[in-house]
């Protein structure tokens, strides 16, 4: 059973709070709390799908290191951010590494039970489409900002976005600014 403090944090997460009660209960019943030590991998690029993850404590770097040691960080997942759904959707190997920047606690929704649940309840794919589209919308907004705004404007917009995320407001509010 997941600690009550983590359940409260999940309930405050924009994505999790939108789920139906049966889907929330599935996640709570099947979710595995994993402690990931600093610099340890949740998964590596090219790994097969093994679940979707939510950060409960700590921070996870989502990126890639090439053969020359050059690192590209796409995002840093912190509480409560979800990651790993891309491979669920496209059934391809992981596209990036997920490495703990410090000792972290993640909730894994294991892959096999999740796939079985979605096969029996295809409506719930909607929620993964929603999660993915929220991230894609942010990428598009960033690309537009890079091409049309000064660095000061982008910084102000980024700080506002962080504030909106921390106060559980929507990306819709962010894109209207």
Order of alpha helices (4+ residues) and beta strands (2+ residues): alpha-alpha-alpha-beta-beta-beta-beta-beta-beta-alpha-beta-beta-alpha-alpha-alpha-alpha
